[in-house]
Amino acid sequence: MIGRDGVTGLVASATSLVLFWLTLGLERNPLVPIGPGFYPRLVLGVTAVLGFALFVTDLLRRRARGGGPPAAPASGANYLLVALSFAVFGVYVMLLPLLGYRLATFLFVLGLSFLLEPPRRLGLWLRGMVLALATTVATYVIFDEYLAVLLPRGSWTGF
């Protein structure tokens, strides 16, 4: 028998595959290099693969334990951290039109990484800065330069 993680993985994978199949019927515009189904297919394909991976890891974990009940979690759920993560994302969405994509994304990734793992030494501060900078530069280059997606410019910053 599969556990809750396995069921969740199967449901996510099956739903993503059905929705992926529905995107195949979207009409392409010959003047646009990337059709309207590109981004949904990308997200749904990744979701389907990750859902299947969750299902497989649940099966392997249950087989290693001999099919017994799931192990108890190491610690209690941290609902406050989840709520704070959503709040940080909400602030990011509000700051996008004001600061622009580059600055807002840098601050979002930096803030969320420090929220999830507060830096206790210099190396973690540097790691957070490098992660935020790399994420911002990589996503900016991919979307703005390669895919020609117009990213928000900040009304306060102009870039």
N, C-alpha and C positions, 0 to 999 in steps of 0.2 A: 504494500500500500504506500502511496506517496503522501508526503506531508503537505503542510500549508504552503511552504515555499514552492514545492513542485506544482501544486495546483495553480498558484499565482503565476508561475513561469509559463505553464501551458496556456492559461487564459490570456496572458499578455501576448504570447507568441501567436496564438490562433487569431486573436482580434487584430493584431498588427498585420498578419498575412491576409486576412479578409479585406481590411482597409487598403493594403498595398494593391491587391487585385483590383479594387474599385478605382484606383488611380490610373490604371492602364487604359481606361476609357476616356481620359481627359484629352481634348483636342489640342494639338500642337499648333503654334503659330510659326510659320516658316521664317518670319522676320526676327524671331527671338531665338538665340542659341540654346537657352535652357528653358524647357517647357514648364508649364504650371505644375506638373507632377514631380519635378525633380526633388524639391525639398521634402515634400511629404513622403516620397519613396525612400529618401535617405533616412529620415527619422524612423519611419515604420520598419525599414529593413534592419536597422541597428536594434530597434526595440524587439523585433522578432528573434534576432540572434541572441540578444541578452536574456530574453525570456526563456529560450530553449536552454541556454547555459545555466540559468537558475534551476530549471527542471532537472538537468543532468547532475548538477552538484548536489541537489537534494537526494536524488537516487543513490549517488555514490556515498553520501554521508550516511544514509540509512543502511546501506549494505555494509559499510564499515562498522556500524554499531550493531549489526545483526537484526535490524528491523525493529528495534525497541523504540520506546517513546523518545521524543526529541530531548536533547540536553537542555537544562535550564539556562537561561541567559546569564552571562557573567555579571551583569548589573541591571538595575531597573531602567525603564524607558526614560529618556530625557525629553519630555514634551516641551519644556521651556526652550531648549536648544532648537527644536524644530520650529517653534513659533518665531524665535528670533531670526532664524534663517529666512523664513518667509518675509519677515519685516525688512530684513536687509535687502532682499530681492525687490520688495515694494519700493524702497527708497531708491534703488538703482533705476527702476522704471521711471520714477518721478524725476530723477536727475538727468536721464538721457537727453531730453530736449534742451535742458539748461546748460549742461556741461559738454555735451557731445559724446559720441560713442567712445572715443579713445580714452578720455579722462574718466568718464563714468564707469567704463568697464574695468579700467585699472583699479579704481577705488573699490568697486564691487568685489573683484577677485581678491584684492588685498584684505579688505574688511572681512569677507566670508572666511578666508583661510585663517585669519587671526581669531575669528569667532570660534571656528571649529577646533583649532589647536593654538591656544594663546602662546605667543613666543616668550620663552623663559630665558633665552640666551641670545647672543648676537647672531649666531648661525641661523636660528629660526627666523629672525627678523629679515636677514638677507635672503633666505629661501623664499619667504613670502613675497618680497619685492621682486625677485627674479621670476617667480611663478606668475605674479600679476603682470609684469612687463612682457614676458614671453606669451602669455595667453592673449593679451591685448594686441601685440604685434602680429601674432600668427592669425588670429581671427580677422584683424583688419586687412592684412594682405590677402587672405583667402577670399573674403567677401567683397572688399572694395576693389582690389586690383585684379584678381583672377576672375571672380564671378560677376563683377560690375554691379554689385548691389549697392544702392545708395544708403549709406549709414547716416544716422542723425548727426547734424552739426549743432553745436551748442549755441544757444542765443546769448549766453553770457560770455562764452570763450571765442566763438567764431570758427572753431575747428572741431 
